[in-house]
Amino acid sequence: MRRKEMNSFTTLILDCDGVIVDSEPFSCGAWNVVFEREYGIDIGTDYSAILGGTTQNAIEHYLTKYNLDKSEDIRLRLAEIKEQVYLEIAKGKLEPISGIQEIIKQARELGWKIGVASSGIMKKILFNLREANILEKFDAITGSEPHLRGKPYPDIYLSVAKQLKSIPRDCIVIEDTPSGITAAKRAGMYVIGITTTFPKKNLTEADRIIASYKELLLKDYLNLS
């Protein structure tokens, strides 16, 4: 655990997909449906280029990869189709990541505030949290917005910290993607990487890496220096 100065952590901030809710298989799989239906293209199952990014980042990636029309109308249409497909295939199938309920309980027992910082659109985030019966657990939620740059930029993390009235250095973030870890580090936060989506070798920018929430006790971070 690397930390240069004494702190008093007051806030836990969580990414959504792959950190709170086991939704990545459905979120990524929705792109397969979209590109097969719209273009007859099999995009395969290597999603490493889009994990942790925004919907528009994913669209840019696939339109570039397959040399397709990048007009604004096309981008907007694909985004709408993708979100609808996701809602259809994920309905009734989402579960919380194993152990996340215990981590939230630990944070509450320490008197910490809890926020969500996701690159997804708000409709999707709220859908995910409702489906997993966990929505009421959070004090603030920030998603992709036109005025916020997506991860790896720090905007989303800084936005949720502002909502929570928390200083970035007093925030612990849990992330599962390299771009998300970079975003939280750029925001000046302490970052725990969890290997639910990427292997440990991809998460080395994090201050600590865990394989599951069983390894994590938030009280260990009291008066961490």
C-alpha positions in Angstrom: 0.0 0.0 0.0 1.7 3.2 -1.2 0.8 6.5 0.4 3.1 9.5 0.9 1.2 11.6 3.4 -1.0 10.9 6.4 -4.6 10.9 5.5 -8.0 10.4 7.0 -10.1 8.5 4.5 -13.7 9.5 4.5 -15.0 8.3 1.2 -15.3 5.1 -0.9 -15.9 5.5 -4.6 -16.7 2.5 -6.8 -16.8 2.0 -10.5 -20.0 0.2 -11.5 -19.5 -2.5 -14.2 -17.2 -5.3 -12.9 -16.8 -3.6 -9.5 -20.4 -3.4 -8.1 -22.4 -5.4 -10.6 -21.4 -8.3 -12.8 -22.6 -6.6 -16.0 -19.5 -6.6 -18.3 -20.5 -9.8 -20.1 -23.8 -8.3 -21.1 -22.5 -4.8 -21.8 -19.8 -6.2 -24.1 -22.0 -8.9 -25.6 -24.5 -6.2 -26.6 -21.9 -4.9 -29.1 -21.9 -8.3 -30.8 -25.6 -8.1 -31.3 -25.5 -4.6 -32.6 -22.7 -5.1 -35.2 -24.1 -8.4 -36.3 -27.6 -7.0 -36.7 -26.6 -3.7 -38.3 -23.5 -4.7 -40.4 -23.3 -8.5 -40.5 -20.0 -8.2 -38.7 -18.7 -10.6 -36.0 -16.6 -8.5 -33.7 -15.4 -11.4 -31.7 -15.0 -11.6 -27.9 -11.8 -9.6 -27.3 -13.2 -6.5 -25.6 -9.9 -5.2 -24.1 -10.0 -2.1 -26.3 -13.3 -0.9 -25.0 -13.5 -2.1 -21.4 -13.7 0.8 -19.0 -14.5 3.3 -21.7 -17.6 5.2 -22.8 -20.2 4.1 -25.3 -18.9 6.6 -27.8 -15.3 5.3 -27.3 -16.5 1.8 -28.2 -18.4 3.1 -31.3 -15.3 5.0 -32.4 -13.2 1.9 -32.0 -15.4 -0.4 -34.0 -16.2 2.1 -36.7 -12.5 2.7 -37.2 -11.6 -1.0 -37.0 -14.1 -1.9 -39.8 -13.7 1.3 -41.8 -17.4 2.2 -41.4 -19.3 5.5 -41.7 -18.5 7.7 -38.7 -21.2 10.4 -39.2 -22.9 11.8 -36.1 -26.2 10.3 -37.1 -24.6 6.8 -37.2 -22.9 7.3 -33.9 -26.1 8.4 -32.2 -28.1 5.5 -33.7 -25.6 2.9 -32.7 -25.5 4.2 -29.1 -29.3 4.1 -28.9 -29.4 0.6 -30.3 -26.7 -0.7 -28.0 -28.3 0.6 -24.9 -31.6 -0.9 -25.8 -30.0 -4.3 -26.6 -28.2 -4.2 -23.3 -31.3 -3.5 -21.3 -33.0 -6.4 -23.1 -30.3 -9.0 -22.6 -29.4 -8.0 -19.0 -32.9 -7.8 -17.6 -33.3 -10.1 -14.7 -29.8 -11.5 -15.0 -27.6 -9.0 -13.1 -26.0 -9.8 -9.7 -23.8 -7.9 -7.4 -20.1 -8.8 -7.5 -19.4 -11.3 -4.8 -18.4 -9.5 -1.5 -19.4 -5.9 -2.6 -22.2 -5.8 0.0 -19.7 -6.5 2.8 -17.4 -3.8 1.6 -20.3 -1.3 1.5 -21.2 -2.4 5.0 -17.6 -1.9 6.2 -17.6 1.7 4.7 -20.9 2.5 6.5 -19.6 1.2 9.8 -16.6 3.5 9.4 -18.9 6.4 8.7 -17.7 6.9 5.2 -19.6 8.3 2.3 -20.1 6.1 -0.8 -20.3 7.1 -4.4 -20.4 5.5 -7.9 -18.2 6.8 -10.7 -18.9 5.1 -14.0 -18.3 5.8 -17.7 -21.8 4.5 -18.5 -24.8 6.7 -19.2 -27.0 7.3 -16.1 -29.9 5.3 -17.4 -27.7 2.2 -17.6 -26.1 2.8 -14.2 -29.4 3.1 -12.5 -30.7 0.1 -14.3 -27.7 -2.0 -13.2 -28.0 -0.9 -9.5 -31.7 -1.5 -9.4 -31.5 -4.9 -11.0 -28.8 -5.9 -8.4 -31.0 -4.4 -5.6 -28.2 -2.1 -4.5 -29.2 1.3 -5.7 -30.2 2.7 -2.3 -26.7 2.1 -0.9 -25.0 5.1 -2.6 -24.9 8.8 -1.7 -23.9 10.1 -5.1 -23.7 8.7 -8.6 -21.8 10.1 -11.6 -21.9 8.8 -15.1 -21.0 9.8 -18.6 -22.1 13.4 -19.3 -21.4 15.8 -22.2 -19.4 18.1 -20.0 -17.3 15.3 -18.5 -14.4 13.7 -20.3 -14.5 9.9 -20.0 -11.9 7.7 -18.3 -8.8 7.8 -18.3 -9.5 11.5 -17.7 -10.2 12.3 -14.0 -13.4 14.3 -14.6 -15.9 11.6 -13.5 -14.0 10.9 -10.3 -13.6 14.6 -9.5 -17.3 15.2 -10.2 -18.5 12.5 -7.7 -16.1 13.7 -5.1 -17.5 17.2 -5.4 -21.0 15.8 -5.0 -19.9 14.0 -1.9 -18.1 17.1 -0.6 -15.0 15.0 -0.3 -11.3 16.0 -0.9 -9.8 13.7 -3.5 -6.9 12.6 -1.3 -9.4 11.3 1.3 -11.1 9.0 -1.3 -10.5 5.3 -1.8 -11.5 4.1 -5.3 -12.1 0.5 -6.4 -11.6 0.0 -10.2 -11.3 -3.0 -12.5 -9.8 -1.5 -15.7 -6.6 0.3 -16.6 -8.3 3.4 -17.9 -10.4 3.6 -14.7 -7.3 3.3 -12.5 -5.5 6.0 -14.5 -8.6 8.3 -14.1 -8.7 7.9 -10.3 -5.0 8.3 -9.9 -5.1 11.5 -12.0 -7.9 12.7 -9.7 -5.4 12.3 -6.8 -7.2 9.3 -5.1 -5.9 6.1 -3.6 -6.8 3.2 -6.0 -7.5 -0.5 -5.3 -7.5 -2.5 -8.5 -9.7 -5.7 -8.5 -9.0 -8.5 -11.1 -12.7 -9.1 -12.0 -12.1 -8.0 -15.6 -8.4 -7.6 -16.3 -5.4 -9.7 -14.9 -3.1 -8.2 -12.3 -0.5 -7.3 -14.9 -2.8 -4.8 -16.5 -3.6 -3.0 -13.2 -0.1 -2.2 -12.0 -0.8 1.6 -11.7 -3.1 0.8 -8.8 -1.8 1.4 -5.2 -3.0 -2.1 -4.3 -4.4 -5.1 -6.3 -6.8 -7.6 -5.0 -8.4 -10.7 -6.6 -11.6 -10.6 -4.6 -13.2 -8.5 -1.8 -12.4 -11.2 0.7 -8.9 -9.7 0.7 -10.1 -6.3 1.7 -10.7 -4.7 5.1 -11.3 -1.0 5.0 -10.4 -0.5 8.6 -6.8 -1.3 7.6 -6.8 2.1 5.8 -7.4 4.1 8.9 -4.4 6.4 9.5 -2.6 4.9 6.5 0.6 6.8 5.8 
